[in-house]
Amino acid sequence: MVFCFSGTGNTRWAAEELSKATGEELIDIGKEIYGNCTYQLKESESIGFCFPVHGWRPPKIVRAFIEKMHIEMTDNNPYCWALCTAGDDIGLTMEYLNRDLKQQSLQAESVFSLIMPESYIGLPFMDVDKPEKERAKKDAAREQLETVKKIIINRERGVTMTYKGHWPRINSHVLGAAFVKWLVNDRPFRVNLDKCLRCGTCAEVCPIENIDWKQGEEPTWHHDPLCTTCFACYHHCPVHAIEYGHRTKHKGQYFFKK
């Protein structure tokens, strides 16, 4: 089984490719988190986790899901792996993941990261990649993913193919803590009503169903702790009517397209 959380589609693409390659079921964490999160591991089935990096850590919804999930299995040592996507380095993301998984008596023994086009635009100095850089990242990721597929299919253990960056501890422990505390919430989201088509696209693409919308009305966010600030709503808006306070003014949009 492949557990996946994705906002703008980078991770979803990788997870779908790995699900097809392994023949194992793809399970959407954004939808499963509202259920009992109990699963039966089939004989010889592996366990995989795919998610984007948020603040040099796994997204809070992924961590909450792992805390809640229960996997019934007969094999005491199932093959477990994890892949994350990021615009650049991932810090200690996989160490955080494995610390969470340890509470479930699991460990991701082989871990991978793919550098994908940038989608986080919640800070003043961050924007989406230019088209040529976006294409280059996608091409490199496709090539790397073919290697990852072979490793997972062959159930190779102890493989690490990640880019932690130069200051992984500072990024994950210090900046990551500030990111989670101050930047992961939906309160800054605003809609320009002069632009808004009231089409409901933002509500449709929200991976955790955190936006309310009715035909002919503008969208409203729940303003609860569930939002992951993945910016799927912002990036998919067809008329660029959504902003995140003043931090996204005049910035680009991106979501994964093959």
N, C-alpha and C positions, 0 to 999 in steps of 0.2 A: 504494500500500500504506500502511496505517495501523498503525504499531507502537504498542502500548498496554501500559502497566502500571497496575494498579489494585488497591487494597487493599479499601477498604470500599464501592467501587462508584461513587463520584462520577465518577471519570475514565472508568470503563467505560461509563457512560451516555453521556457526551459523545462518546467514541470511537465507540460504536455508531451514534449519530446522524450523525456525520460520515462514517462508513463507508457508511451507507445513502444519504446525500445525494450522495456522490461516486461511489458504485458500486464502490468499491475495497475490497480484502480487508483484514480486520482481523486482525492478527497479535499474539498474546499473548506479550509479552516474558518473563513469568514461566515460560512453558513452553519458549520458544525458546532461552533462555540455556543450556540443557543440550545443545543440538545444535550444529551447525557454523555456524549463523547466516549462511548464504550465500543470497542472493536474486537473482532475475533481474527487473530492472525492465522491465515491458512498455512498448511504444511509447506515448507520451503519458501514461504513468502518473506520478502524483506520489508524493512521499515525505512522510509525516506522522508526528509523534511526539506521543503523548498520555500524560501522567503526572501524578501528584500532586507537590506540592512537599514535600520533606523537609528541614527545617532551612535554608530559603531556598536550596536547591540541588535539582538533579534527584536522585531516589533513587539510591543507589549501584548498584543492580542495573541501572538504565537506563544509567548511565555505563559499567558493565562490559560491557553488551550492545553499546553503540556502539563500544567499543574492539575487541570481538570480531567484529562483523558485517562482512560483505563484500557489497556490492551491485554486481552486474554490470549495466552500463547502456550503451546506445549514445549517449544524449543526455548531453553534457558539462555541461549546465546544466538539470537537472530541477527542476521546481517543488517546493520543500521548505518545509514549514511546521511549526509546533509549537504545541501547546496544553497548558497546565498548569492544574491545579485546586488551590485553596488555601482555607483558612478565612479568610484575610485577604491581606496583602501577600506578594509573592514575591521581594523583593530582587533580586539579580542572577542569578536562576535561569536565565534565557534566555542570559545571557552565558556562564555555565558550560556550558550545553548547546552553544552554538555553538563554544566553545573545544574541546570534545570532538569535535564534528562536523567541525571543520577538519582533524583528523587523518585523516578519511575523505574529504577534498576535498568536503565538503558544508557548506551553511549554511542555517539556517532563516531565510528572508528575510521571512516574515510570522509574527508570534508573537502569541499570545493567552493571557490568563489569565481563568479563571472563579472568582469567589468562591462557594464551595459550603459546605454545613453542616460545622461543625468535627467532626473525628473524632480528632484527636491529643489524647490525655489522659495523656501520659507525664511531664508536669511538674505539680507541686503546684497551680499556679494555673490550669491548663487543664482545661476540661470541654467536653462537647458543648453545642451551642446549645439554647436553649429552643425549644419547638415553634413559636412564632410567628416567631422569627428564622429557624429552619430553613425554614419555608414561604416567607418573604420572600426568602431567598437562592436557593431553588430557582426561584421565579417570575422573579427577575431574571436568573438564569443561563439559563433557557429562552429568554427574550427575547433576550439577548445572543448565544446560540448560533445563533439564526436569522441574525443579521448575519454571524457567523463563517462559517456555511455558504456564504452568497452570495460572500463574499470568496474562499474556497477554491475554490469551483466556477468562479469567474471568473479564478482564478489570479493574483490581484493580489499584486504583490511590494512589499516595503518597508512593509507595514502593521504597526504596533505597537499592540496593544490589551492592555496589561498594567498592573497596579498594583504598582509597586515598593515603595511605602511611603516613610517619611521617612528611614530610615537604611539604605539598601540595602547599602552597603559593609560597615558594621559587622555587619549581620545575616548576610550571606552569608559574608564572609571570617572574621570573628571568632567570632560565635555559631554559624555553620554548621560551622566546624571543630570546635568543642567538642561540638556535637550529634553529628556523625559519630563522634568519638572516644569519647564517654562514653555516649551514649544510644541508639545503634543496635546492639542485641544482644538476644538472647532469654533471657539468664540470669535476669532478674528474674521471668519468667512463672511463675506458680504456679496450682495447681488446688485448690480446696476440695473434697476428696473426699466430704464429707458432702452437698454439693450436686450434684456431677458426675453426669450421667446416663449417662456413658460412651457417648454417642450418636455421637461422631466428627464432629460438625458443625464443630468447630474445625479438624480436619485437612482436611476437605473444602473449606473456604473459604480455606485458606492459599494465597496466590497463587504461592508458590514451593515448595510441598510440603515444608515444613520441620518438620512435626509427624507423629510416628508414632502410629498408633492401631490396635488390634485389637478386634474385637467383644468387649464386656464388660470392657474394660480402660480405664484412664485414659490420656489423651494424654501424650506426652512430646516435648519440643522437642529438636532436634538439637544445640543449643549449638555451632553452627559460625558462620562469618562471613556466612552467606547471609541471615539474617533482616534484614528492613528495618524492623522494629517498626511495621508499618502498622496493627496492632491489629485486623485482621480477625477473628482468633480470639476476642479479648475481646468485640468488639461483636456477633458472631453467636451467642455462647453463649446458649442459650434460658433458662438458669437463672442467668446471671450468676455462674458458678462460677470464672471465670478472673480473676486479678488480676496486675498488674505491680508486684511488690513491694508497698509501701504507697502507691504513688503514685496508684493508681486506686480506692482505697477510697471507697465511697459516690458514685462518679461514674456518669454516665449511659452509655447505649449508643446507637450510631447506625450504620446502614448504609443505603445508598441504596435508596429505594423510590419507584417512579413515582407 
